Amino acid sequence: MVQATAKRRFETILLNVVVAFGGIIVAIPLIWMISSSFKPLSEIYAFPPTLIPETFTTKNYERLLSDWPFWNWYGNSLVIAIFSTITVLFFTSLAGFGFAKYRFRGSRLLFIILLASTMIPFQLILVPLYILMSRLSWSNSYLALVIPFMAPALGIFLMRQFMLSIPSELIEAARIDGATEFGIYWRVMLPLARPALAAQAVLTFLGAWNSFLWPLSVLRNRDYMTLPVGMSTMVGSVSAGSEPAIGATMAAATLVSIPVIIVFISVQKQYIAGLTAASVKE
């Protein structure tokens, strides 16, 4: 008994050490990014590098906001990420509810086809999707960034797996009480599926916030650019009489990280619980 307790304690300590070491490795680039955003260019390139700025400056932030339409890019990304998250949560949860709790002809085949679609690389459908957006006159607009991705297959799979764990007796009880099918989805299933919704919200927000290839393909106007596309124009840009925009890029990356951190901290418990939904079997 004593040996088992000592072994368990040793494994716990070892696991904590490994996790702490991994956390330090992950945190170092983030700390370096924030630190560099307050350094002059000469100190960013200095060797040996300094983690804490010796010369604290806010000129990188001032240059970022004066030389580029950063807040415009920020607003574009925020609007697209929020609308994408809302639409994805609605359509994936609705489809997941249908696949989990209804049996109709061809439902299993349709679900298999849906999962098989996830094996198609996005680069393969980029050109046909771009042609479709152009014919609909949606290129260079928010519609092209939100509508084609409203119901991702992986999101439907996540919601279906989680809703399979919700007892069907609750649905029957709601029907007896006179609830409509949409009322059952809205008032019964959605409140119980909050962990899966939180996980899906984080994944969708991050995907829309960090998306680069598709916005780069469909956006041409500088005022419509999202943050990843706009920041790509900063890399290597040197205006007349100015230094490289390394510090301003670090400042932009620091500001870009704030919403992601806030979203994850807000729903971290539900996010972790929702990710375990895929282990549910029929």
Backbone bond lengths (Angstrom), bond angles and torsions (degrees), N, CA, C in turn:
res aa  C-N    CA-C-N  psi(-1)  N-CA   C-N-CA  omega(-1)  CA-C   N-CA-C  phi
1 M - - - 1.456 - - 1.528 111.04 -
2 V 1.351 114.96 -44.38 1.465 119.97 179.94 1.519 110.00 -65.29
3 Q 1.340 115.90 -42.15 1.460 119.36 179.65 1.525 111.33 -63.75
4 A 1.323 117.22 -39.12 1.467 120.88 179.28 1.527 110.59 -65.05
5 T 1.342 115.71 -40.83 1.466 119.21 178.75 1.520 111.36 -65.56
6 A 1.337 116.18 -42.17 1.467 120.48 178.98 1.525 110.54 -64.81
7 K 1.331 116.60 -40.27 1.466 120.13 178.65 1.517 111.33 -63.97
8 R 1.341 115.81 -42.32 1.460 120.23 179.31 1.524 110.89 -64.49
9 R 1.330 116.62 -39.57 1.456 120.83 179.48 1.529 110.35 -66.57
10 F 1.317 116.50 -41.18 1.462 120.21 178.38 1.534 110.76 -63.31
11 E 1.330 117.28 -42.31 1.467 120.69 179.14 1.525 111.07 -64.21
12 T 1.334 116.55 -37.92 1.461 120.04 178.26 1.521 111.57 -64.57
13 I 1.355 115.07 -45.58 1.465 119.55 179.27 1.526 110.37 -63.10
14 L 1.320 116.98 -43.30 1.462 121.07 179.78 1.528 110.68 -62.10
15 L 1.325 116.06 -42.70 1.467 120.04 178.68 1.521 110.90 -63.11
16 N 1.329 117.37 -42.12 1.464 120.73 179.02 1.519 111.47 -63.53
17 V 1.341 116.31 -39.46 1.464 120.21 178.92 1.525 110.50 -64.52
18 V 1.332 116.45 -44.69 1.466 120.35 179.75 1.526 110.96 -62.69
19 V 1.342 116.03 -44.07 1.465 120.09 179.53 1.520 110.90 -64.44
20 A 1.347 117.13 -41.71 1.462 120.71 178.87 1.524 110.92 -63.81
21 F 1.330 116.16 -41.47 1.460 119.93 178.66 1.534 110.71 -63.48
22 G 1.339 115.36 -43.10 1.460 118.71 177.53 1.515 112.13 -64.46
23 G 1.335 116.46 -38.06 1.461 119.69 178.03 1.523 112.16 -64.20
24 I 1.335 116.47 -38.71 1.474 120.02 178.14 1.523 110.33 -64.08
25 I 1.329 116.68 -43.24 1.460 120.43 179.80 1.527 111.08 -61.46
26 V 1.331 116.03 -40.67 1.469 120.18 179.47 1.521 111.19 -70.63
27 A 1.337 117.37 -35.01 1.464 120.91 -174.74 1.521 113.34 -77.88
28 I 1.328 117.59 -26.35 1.473 120.21 -175.96 1.526 112.50 -57.66
29 P 1.347 120.20 -49.11 1.478 118.43 178.53 1.528 113.27 -60.75
30 L 1.354 116.70 -36.09 1.461 119.77 178.95 1.524 110.85 -65.99
31 I 1.331 116.18 -44.65 1.465 120.08 178.46 1.526 110.82 -64.09
32 W 1.329 115.95 -40.71 1.469 120.10 179.04 1.530 110.52 -63.61
33 M 1.321 117.52 -39.26 1.462 121.27 179.23 1.529 110.81 -62.86
34 I 1.334 116.64 -47.71 1.462 120.59 -179.58 1.518 110.28 -64.35
35 S 1.325 116.92 -42.27 1.460 120.81 179.67 1.528 111.29 -63.24
36 S 1.325 116.93 -43.36 1.467 120.77 -178.02 1.517 112.57 -67.18
37 S 1.336 116.02 -25.58 1.465 118.24 179.72 1.526 112.02 -68.80
38 F 1.345 117.41 -16.21 1.463 121.72 178.13 1.527 112.22 -108.92
39 K 1.331 117.95 14.18 1.458 121.84 -179.61 1.524 110.87 -107.58
40 P 1.335 117.84 148.58 1.465 119.03 168.32 1.526 110.09 -70.72
41 L 1.323 116.94 162.69 1.456 120.69 -174.73 1.521 111.93 -59.29
42 S 1.337 117.66 -38.63 1.460 120.50 -178.28 1.524 111.62 -62.14
43 E 1.320 117.37 -34.92 1.463 120.23 -179.56 1.532 111.60 -78.53
44 I 1.340 117.17 -28.88 1.464 120.07 176.82 1.525 110.40 -62.93
45 Y 1.339 116.11 -38.94 1.455 121.18 -179.41 1.527 113.24 -88.99
46 A 1.332 117.89 -0.71 1.470 120.90 -175.04 1.524 110.59 -68.09
47 F 1.350 114.85 148.58 1.464 121.32 174.87 1.528 108.49 -133.59
48 P 1.332 116.20 130.48 1.473 129.02 1.99 1.522 111.61 -71.02
49 P 1.322 117.01 149.80 1.465 120.30 -177.52 1.521 111.68 -70.00
50 T 1.322 115.27 153.44 1.470 121.30 178.10 1.518 109.01 -114.55
51 L 1.326 116.32 134.20 1.458 120.02 -179.41 1.521 110.77 -78.94
52 I 1.336 116.50 -37.96 1.464 121.69 177.67 1.530 108.23 -100.47
53 P 1.339 119.01 128.33 1.470 120.58 -178.07 1.526 112.31 -59.05
54 E 1.320 116.10 130.02 1.460 120.46 174.81 1.524 110.16 -78.31
55 T 1.327 115.96 -34.96 1.464 121.66 175.96 1.522 108.06 -117.86
56 F 1.306 116.71 100.76 1.464 121.62 -176.39 1.526 109.34 -78.04
57 T 1.338 116.80 127.93 1.460 120.92 -179.67 1.521 110.44 -144.36
58 T 1.313 115.86 149.26 1.476 121.86 175.46 1.526 111.40 -109.52
59 K 1.336 117.14 13.13 1.463 120.03 -177.29 1.527 111.94 -65.16
60 N 1.334 117.17 -29.11 1.471 119.32 178.22 1.528 111.00 -62.59
61 Y 1.321 116.25 -41.08 1.463 120.56 178.09 1.528 110.79 -69.93
62 E 1.324 116.42 -40.65 1.465 120.03 178.19 1.525 111.27 -62.09
63 R 1.324 116.97 -42.65 1.459 120.39 178.81 1.525 111.10 -67.57
64 L 1.328 116.66 -38.64 1.455 120.69 179.46 1.523 110.74 -58.89
65 L 1.326 116.93 -44.58 1.463 120.94 -175.37 1.522 112.87 -80.32
66 S 1.329 117.58 -18.01 1.470 120.17 -178.80 1.525 113.14 -97.25
67 D 1.343 117.82 -33.52 1.468 120.77 -174.78 1.523 113.60 -92.60
68 W 1.331 117.42 -19.47 1.467 120.46 -178.43 1.523 109.68 -133.06
69 P 1.349 118.38 150.60 1.476 121.09 177.11 1.534 111.21 -78.31
70 F 1.324 115.18 61.01 1.455 120.15 -171.16 1.524 111.99 -62.96
71 W 1.344 116.98 -44.83 1.464 118.44 -177.46 1.526 111.52 -66.74
72 N 1.322 116.43 -28.42 1.458 119.82 174.83 1.524 110.27 -65.83
73 W 1.340 116.36 -46.16 1.472 120.70 175.79 1.531 110.16 -60.83
74 Y 1.320 115.63 -40.93 1.465 120.52 -178.43 1.522 110.22 -61.91
75 G 1.335 116.16 -46.52 1.454 120.37 179.18 1.518 112.29 -63.11
76 N 1.351 117.02 -40.42 1.464 120.38 177.93 1.530 111.13 -59.94
77 S 1.320 115.72 -48.33 1.466 119.77 -179.40 1.520 111.71 -63.62
78 L 1.328 116.90 -39.47 1.461 120.44 -178.67 1.535 110.99 -66.23
79 V 1.333 116.50 -44.56 1.467 120.37 179.45 1.526 110.42 -62.43
80 I 1.342 116.21 -46.78 1.469 120.35 -178.42 1.530 110.77 -64.21
81 A 1.333 117.23 -42.99 1.467 120.50 -178.75 1.523 111.14 -65.04
82 I 1.330 117.75 -40.90 1.464 120.87 -178.97 1.522 110.93 -68.15
83 F 1.338 116.90 -48.22 1.464 119.70 -179.97 1.522 111.23 -65.15
84 S 1.332 116.89 -38.34 1.464 119.56 177.75 1.521 110.50 -62.83
85 T 1.323 117.00 -42.68 1.462 120.87 -179.18 1.527 111.42 -64.02
86 I 1.326 116.55 -43.95 1.470 120.25 -179.03 1.523 110.91 -63.70
87 T 1.329 116.97 -47.92 1.473 119.85 -177.94 1.530 111.49 -67.03
88 V 1.317 117.14 -40.03 1.464 120.10 179.66 1.521 110.66 -65.14
89 L 1.326 117.70 -43.01 1.463 120.24 179.01 1.525 111.08 -60.70
90 F 1.322 116.68 -41.53 1.466 119.37 -178.59 1.525 111.55 -66.89
91 F 1.324 117.23 -52.02 1.464 120.21 -172.90 1.533 112.36 -73.83
92 T 1.331 117.46 -37.55 1.470 118.11 179.16 1.523 111.82 -70.21
93 S 1.327 116.89 -38.02 1.469 118.98 177.79 1.519 110.94 -68.85
94 L 1.322 117.66 -36.67 1.465 120.67 178.57 1.526 110.55 -66.74
95 A 1.345 116.40 -44.57 1.467 119.57 178.47 1.523 111.02 -68.63
96 G 1.328 116.78 -39.95 1.461 119.74 177.71 1.514 112.21 -61.62
97 F 1.326 116.97 -38.87 1.467 121.76 176.27 1.528 110.59 -62.42
98 G 1.333 116.38 -42.62 1.457 119.87 179.44 1.514 112.75 -64.23
99 F 1.332 117.16 -44.70 1.465 120.45 -179.67 1.526 112.03 -70.10
100 A 1.325 117.43 -30.49 1.467 120.20 -175.63 1.523 113.11 -81.92
101 K 1.323 117.53 -37.01 1.462 120.22 -169.17 1.524 114.72 -116.91
102 Y 1.328 118.30 -0.12 1.463 119.81 178.67 1.524 109.62 -123.82
103 R 1.305 115.41 142.40 1.463 121.22 176.01 1.525 108.37 -115.88
104 F 1.310 116.13 117.28 1.459 121.42 179.18 1.523 108.72 -137.46
105 R 1.300 116.45 162.73 1.453 121.70 -175.42 1.538 109.96 -61.70
106 G 1.316 115.85 126.06 1.462 121.47 177.81 1.510 114.32 83.51
107 S 1.323 118.05 8.09 1.465 119.65 -177.00 1.527 111.61 -64.52
108 R 1.334 117.14 -42.75 1.462 120.07 -179.60 1.528 111.04 -66.41
109 L 1.336 117.24 -42.31 1.467 120.75 178.39 1.525 110.57 -64.07
110 L 1.321 116.42 -41.71 1.464 120.50 178.92 1.518 111.13 -63.29
111 F 1.334 116.87 -38.56 1.459 119.98 179.69 1.531 110.70 -69.36
112 I 1.323 117.22 -37.72 1.473 120.62 177.26 1.528 110.48 -63.74
113 I 1.330 116.65 -42.89 1.466 120.51 177.42 1.521 110.55 -62.50
114 L 1.334 115.51 -39.34 1.464 120.32 178.59 1.521 110.92 -60.95
115 L 1.336 116.79 -45.66 1.460 120.11 179.04 1.526 111.49 -67.31
116 A 1.335 116.42 -37.10 1.466 120.18 179.69 1.522 111.18 -63.40
117 S 1.320 117.50 -28.44 1.466 120.37 -179.71 1.522 112.31 -65.50
118 T 1.335 116.82 -21.20 1.464 119.14 179.50 1.526 112.24 -71.08
119 M 1.318 117.72 -15.49 1.463 120.99 -179.91 1.521 112.26 -85.23
120 I 1.327 117.67 -3.91 1.466 121.38 178.62 1.526 108.44 -86.54
121 P 1.323 119.07 119.05 1.473 120.48 179.91 1.526 110.92 -63.49
122 F 1.331 115.73 143.38 1.460 119.37 -179.47 1.525 111.48 -62.30
123 Q 1.335 116.58 -33.52 1.461 119.73 179.86 1.525 111.81 -59.95
124 L 1.334 116.87 -24.98 1.461 120.57 -178.70 1.523 111.85 -74.24
125 I 1.312 117.09 -30.86 1.459 119.91 -178.67 1.527 112.59 -103.10
126 L 1.326 117.52 2.89 1.461 120.42 -176.02 1.524 111.66 -60.82
127 V 1.338 117.19 -49.21 1.466 120.30 -177.30 1.530 111.51 -65.15
128 P 1.363 120.17 -50.20 1.475 118.92 176.76 1.525 112.64 -58.28
129 L 1.335 116.82 -38.65 1.468 119.86 179.72 1.524 110.70 -66.81
130 Y 1.311 116.63 -38.36 1.473 119.98 178.12 1.527 110.76 -65.18
131 I 1.331 116.85 -41.48 1.478 120.56 177.96 1.526 109.95 -61.72
132 L 1.327 116.91 -42.05 1.458 120.99 179.10 1.523 110.99 -62.77
133 M 1.329 117.08 -44.48 1.459 120.22 178.58 1.532 111.51 -62.68
134 S 1.318 116.43 -37.76 1.466 120.24 178.99 1.521 111.17 -65.87
135 R 1.328 117.48 -42.12 1.470 120.97 -179.94 1.529 111.70 -67.88
136 L 1.317 116.46 -28.75 1.459 120.48 176.43 1.528 112.35 -85.41
137 S 1.345 116.10 -1.59 1.480 122.80 -177.91 1.528 111.12 60.81
138 W 1.325 115.86 34.89 1.455 121.04 178.73 1.528 112.87 -102.00
139 S 1.319 118.02 -5.98 1.459 119.26 -179.98 1.529 109.17 -65.42
140 N 1.314 115.03 150.47 1.460 122.18 -176.81 1.535 111.80 61.78
141 S 1.345 115.87 37.54 1.458 120.79 178.11 1.525 109.62 -146.27
142 Y 1.329 115.68 166.61 1.453 120.75 178.40 1.529 112.29 -67.37
143 L 1.338 116.75 -28.52 1.459 120.26 -177.43 1.523 111.58 -58.40
144 A 1.329 116.53 -39.42 1.460 120.59 -178.28 1.514 112.10 -68.90
145 L 1.324 117.43 -20.28 1.460 120.97 -178.36 1.528 112.56 -92.85
146 V 1.336 117.59 -17.31 1.462 120.89 -174.81 1.523 112.06 -109.89
147 I 1.320 117.88 -52.44 1.465 121.76 -169.72 1.537 113.76 -62.76
148 P 1.344 120.57 -43.74 1.478 117.70 -178.48 1.523 114.48 -64.58
149 F 1.326 118.06 -12.71 1.467 120.25 -174.52 1.531 111.64 -121.64
150 M 1.334 117.10 28.61 1.458 120.73 -176.27 1.519 113.55 -73.96
151 A 1.332 118.24 -24.99 1.470 120.78 -175.81 1.523 110.17 -135.89
152 P 1.331 118.62 71.90 1.467 120.72 179.88 1.520 111.86 -66.70
153 A 1.325 116.15 143.54 1.466 121.17 -176.28 1.527 111.65 -62.73
154 L 1.309 117.05 -40.29 1.467 119.08 -179.81 1.523 111.75 -65.13
155 G 1.325 116.17 -34.84 1.456 119.89 177.03 1.518 111.68 -66.27
156 I 1.329 116.89 -41.34 1.464 120.69 177.04 1.524 110.25 -63.73
157 F 1.329 116.41 -40.85 1.466 120.43 177.80 1.521 111.38 -61.18
158 L 1.328 116.74 -45.07 1.467 120.87 179.73 1.521 111.21 -60.95
159 M 1.332 116.81 -45.99 1.455 119.92 -178.90 1.527 111.44 -67.41
160 R 1.326 117.79 -39.42 1.466 120.99 178.50 1.519 110.88 -61.55
161 Q 1.335 116.42 -46.75 1.456 119.75 -178.21 1.525 111.99 -61.85
162 F 1.318 115.88 -38.22 1.460 118.14 179.94 1.523 110.70 -71.31
163 M 1.328 117.35 -42.12 1.469 120.29 -177.61 1.520 112.43 -69.81
164 L 1.326 117.99 -20.50 1.467 120.06 174.05 1.526 111.27 -62.71
165 S 1.324 116.50 -27.36 1.467 120.50 -178.65 1.523 112.62 -81.56
166 I 1.337 117.84 -9.25 1.464 121.31 179.33 1.525 108.74 -84.43
167 P 1.325 119.45 125.80 1.474 121.38 -176.58 1.529 112.19 -57.89
168 S 1.331 115.59 132.83 1.466 120.43 178.22 1.526 111.66 -69.09
169 E 1.337 117.28 -18.16 1.463 120.18 178.84 1.526 111.65 -61.61
170 L 1.331 116.60 -30.10 1.463 119.84 177.59 1.523 110.67 -64.57
171 I 1.331 116.60 -37.45 1.462 120.63 178.79 1.525 110.26 -67.01
172 E 1.329 115.54 -43.73 1.459 119.42 179.42 1.520 110.78 -62.87
173 A 1.305 117.25 -40.13 1.465 120.99 178.57 1.522 110.95 -63.92
174 A 1.339 116.55 -39.65 1.466 120.16 178.31 1.520 111.17 -66.25
175 R 1.325 116.93 -37.20 1.474 120.06 177.68 1.526 110.83 -65.42
176 I 1.311 116.06 -40.54 1.462 119.67 178.17 1.533 110.82 -62.25
177 D 1.318 115.74 -35.52 1.467 120.48 178.87 1.522 112.61 -76.78
178 G 1.349 117.35 -2.68 1.463 120.51 175.44 1.518 115.09 95.99
179 A 1.305 117.90 12.85 1.462 120.20 -179.88 1.526 110.57 -73.78
180 T 1.324 116.26 142.74 1.457 120.75 174.83 1.523 109.31 -76.17
181 E 1.343 116.02 168.55 1.462 119.15 -179.51 1.527 110.83 -64.03
182 F 1.323 117.02 -41.42 1.465 118.99 177.24 1.525 110.58 -68.87
183 G 1.343 116.64 -33.87 1.458 119.41 176.66 1.513 112.07 -64.30
184 I 1.338 116.26 -36.77 1.471 120.03 176.24 1.521 109.78 -63.34
185 Y 1.327 116.37 -44.69 1.467 120.42 178.88 1.523 110.67 -61.32
186 W 1.325 116.25 -45.57 1.463 120.80 -171.35 1.533 112.36 -77.53
187 R 1.344 116.69 -39.78 1.454 119.90 -171.74 1.527 113.93 -99.25
188 V 1.325 116.41 -21.41 1.465 119.57 -177.64 1.521 111.83 -107.88
189 M 1.344 116.63 -53.84 1.458 120.75 -172.40 1.526 113.03 -74.26
190 L 1.322 116.93 -45.37 1.468 118.93 -176.81 1.530 112.98 -61.40
191 P 1.339 119.72 -46.59 1.476 117.78 178.29 1.527 113.11 -60.23
192 L 1.333 117.23 -35.24 1.460 120.13 -179.98 1.524 112.56 -76.76
193 A 1.337 116.69 -19.72 1.470 121.02 -177.17 1.522 112.32 -97.36
194 R 1.318 117.78 21.00 1.467 120.07 -177.62 1.528 114.29 -59.02
195 P 1.340 120.14 -39.43 1.478 117.98 176.78 1.527 112.84 -60.47
196 A 1.321 116.63 -43.18 1.465 119.39 178.88 1.519 110.79 -67.65
197 L 1.321 117.34 -37.77 1.461 120.74 177.56 1.526 111.07 -63.62
198 A 1.331 115.99 -39.50 1.466 119.61 178.92 1.520 111.14 -64.81
199 A 1.329 116.56 -44.16 1.466 120.06 178.15 1.523 110.95 -62.17
200 Q 1.331 115.87 -44.12 1.459 119.78 179.31 1.520 111.25 -65.35
201 A 1.330 117.06 -36.96 1.465 120.75 179.63 1.524 111.01 -63.32
202 V 1.328 116.40 -44.15 1.470 119.68 179.78 1.526 110.73 -64.12
203 L 1.325 116.78 -46.86 1.462 120.30 -178.71 1.527 111.40 -62.75
204 T 1.326 116.46 -41.23 1.464 120.34 -179.36 1.518 111.35 -68.97
205 F 1.316 116.48 -44.63 1.472 120.26 -179.56 1.523 110.41 -61.28
206 L 1.337 116.24 -45.42 1.459 119.55 179.28 1.527 111.05 -63.20
207 G 1.343 116.69 -42.13 1.450 119.76 -179.98 1.511 112.40 -62.58
208 A 1.335 116.96 -43.86 1.466 120.40 179.76 1.521 111.20 -71.48
209 W 1.314 116.90 -37.07 1.465 121.13 -177.90 1.536 111.32 -68.31
210 N 1.328 116.69 -36.96 1.466 120.64 -175.96 1.525 113.55 -98.01
211 S 1.330 117.98 -1.01 1.460 120.80 -176.70 1.530 111.02 -59.90
212 F 1.328 115.05 133.52 1.471 119.24 -177.36 1.525 113.23 -126.81
213 L 1.325 117.61 -49.29 1.465 120.70 -171.65 1.523 112.17 -62.97
214 W 1.345 117.33 -49.17 1.459 120.07 -177.43 1.534 112.03 -68.12
215 P 1.347 120.22 -47.62 1.469 118.46 175.43 1.527 112.75 -59.45
216 L 1.316 117.35 -36.22 1.464 120.27 177.61 1.526 110.99 -62.87
217 S 1.334 117.02 -31.61 1.453 121.38 -176.75 1.531 112.28 -78.53
218 V 1.333 117.63 -35.59 1.464 119.52 -171.62 1.525 114.09 -104.92
219 L 1.330 118.32 -15.70 1.456 120.43 -178.20 1.524 110.54 -98.69
220 R 1.331 116.10 127.87 1.466 120.45 179.93 1.525 111.70 -116.93
221 N 1.320 116.66 -31.85 1.454 121.00 -178.67 1.524 109.79 -78.91
222 R 1.327 116.67 132.86 1.463 120.24 -177.73 1.518 111.98 -62.39
223 D 1.345 117.34 -31.51 1.459 120.62 -178.15 1.528 112.60 -72.26
224 Y 1.336 117.87 -19.54 1.452 121.83 179.63 1.535 112.50 -94.47
225 M 1.317 117.50 -2.56 1.458 120.44 -175.62 1.527 111.26 -64.37
226 T 1.318 114.49 147.11 1.457 120.60 172.00 1.529 108.98 -90.49
227 L 1.321 116.41 174.37 1.462 120.00 -175.39 1.531 113.78 -60.15
228 P 1.352 119.62 -49.33 1.472 118.05 -179.27 1.525 112.82 -59.28
229 V 1.334 116.91 -40.80 1.471 119.93 -179.70 1.524 110.34 -69.64
230 G 1.333 116.46 -43.80 1.457 119.66 179.53 1.515 112.53 -63.97
231 M 1.333 116.31 -41.83 1.466 119.26 -179.84 1.517 111.79 -67.63
232 S 1.331 117.27 -26.73 1.466 118.97 177.74 1.527 111.43 -66.53
233 T 1.327 116.54 -25.88 1.475 119.77 177.47 1.527 111.47 -77.13
234 M 1.346 116.32 -17.08 1.458 119.78 179.55 1.513 112.00 -79.81
235 V 1.331 116.93 -30.46 1.466 120.98 -175.09 1.521 109.52 -65.81
236 G 1.311 115.77 121.76 1.454 120.67 178.25 1.503 114.68 81.64
237 S 1.356 117.68 -1.73 1.464 119.02 -178.71 1.521 109.46 -80.41
238 V 1.332 115.29 132.13 1.460 122.28 178.75 1.513 107.44 -134.42
239 S 1.325 116.99 111.00 1.454 120.15 176.90 1.518 109.88 -81.88
240 A 1.314 115.30 168.40 1.468 120.07 -174.81 1.524 110.64 -61.40
241 G 1.316 115.23 125.94 1.454 121.17 176.28 1.516 114.91 75.02
242 S 1.332 118.42 13.21 1.459 120.77 -179.34 1.513 109.67 -121.70
243 E 1.321 115.91 163.93 1.455 122.00 -179.24 1.521 110.66 -88.41
244 P 1.334 118.89 165.77 1.475 120.85 177.16 1.522 111.89 -55.67
245 A 1.305 114.61 151.48 1.470 120.39 -172.17 1.524 112.64 -88.16
246 I 1.317 117.84 35.81 1.463 120.46 -179.79 1.524 110.93 -64.24
247 G 1.323 116.64 -48.35 1.461 120.49 -179.52 1.521 112.10 -63.97
248 A 1.333 116.90 -41.42 1.464 120.17 178.75 1.524 111.00 -65.72
249 T 1.330 116.82 -35.57 1.466 120.34 177.06 1.522 110.78 -65.24
250 M 1.338 116.91 -40.11 1.467 120.56 176.52 1.529 110.78 -64.42
251 A 1.325 116.71 -38.56 1.464 120.50 177.30 1.520 110.55 -64.39
252 A 1.329 116.59 -41.89 1.465 120.39 178.66 1.523 110.66 -63.81
253 A 1.325 117.25 -43.66 1.463 121.04 179.80 1.520 111.26 -62.73
254 T 1.332 117.02 -35.91 1.463 120.62 178.04 1.524 111.22 -64.77
255 L 1.329 117.19 -45.77 1.459 121.15 179.50 1.524 111.62 -67.51
256 V 1.325 116.61 -33.22 1.461 120.77 179.63 1.528 110.92 -67.00
257 S 1.317 117.61 -31.32 1.465 121.30 -176.51 1.521 113.46 -73.94
258 I 1.323 117.80 -19.72 1.465 120.76 -173.26 1.527 112.92 -62.03
259 P 1.354 120.46 -51.16 1.477 118.67 -179.71 1.523 113.35 -61.15
260 V 1.329 116.77 -36.75 1.464 120.17 -179.51 1.525 110.49 -63.03
261 I 1.326 116.39 -44.12 1.463 120.82 179.59 1.522 110.70 -64.44
262 I 1.338 116.75 -42.08 1.465 120.74 -179.60 1.524 110.76 -63.39
263 V 1.330 117.02 -44.95 1.469 120.91 -178.92 1.524 110.59 -62.40
264 F 1.326 116.91 -44.78 1.456 119.64 -177.06 1.524 111.71 -67.41
265 I 1.331 117.29 -42.31 1.462 120.28 179.65 1.528 110.55 -63.88
266 S 1.336 116.92 -35.56 1.455 121.23 -176.49 1.526 112.29 -66.51
267 V 1.332 116.88 -33.99 1.476 118.99 -173.07 1.527 111.83 -126.09
268 Q 1.325 118.08 26.22 1.460 119.44 -172.98 1.531 112.82 -63.10
269 K 1.343 118.40 -38.60 1.467 119.94 -179.55 1.517 111.02 -66.90
270 Q 1.337 116.41 -46.83 1.459 119.82 178.54 1.522 111.44 -66.22
271 Y 1.325 116.38 -34.03 1.459 121.01 -179.99 1.529 110.65 -62.80
272 I 1.317 116.85 -46.58 1.465 120.99 -179.84 1.526 110.49 -66.11
273 A 1.344 116.75 -41.02 1.454 120.08 178.74 1.517 110.82 -65.48
274 G 1.313 117.67 -37.55 1.455 121.11 -178.76 1.511 113.17 -68.87
275 L 1.325 116.88 -33.45 1.458 119.91 -179.16 1.523 112.24 -67.37
276 T 1.328 116.83 -23.11 1.473 120.07 179.22 1.523 111.97 -79.42
277 A 1.339 116.86 -3.77 1.457 119.05 -177.23 1.519 112.68 -66.50
278 A 1.325 117.10 -25.55 1.475 120.34 -177.96 1.517 112.35 -66.99
279 S 1.333 117.37 -13.43 1.462 119.47 179.73 1.528 112.72 -82.56
280 V 1.334 116.61 -7.37 1.453 120.48 179.92 1.526 109.66 -73.93
281 K 1.315 117.24 132.11 1.465 121.85 179.36 1.508 110.15 -113.63
282 E 1.341 113.59 157.79 1.449 118.51 178.07 1.528 109.42 -74.61
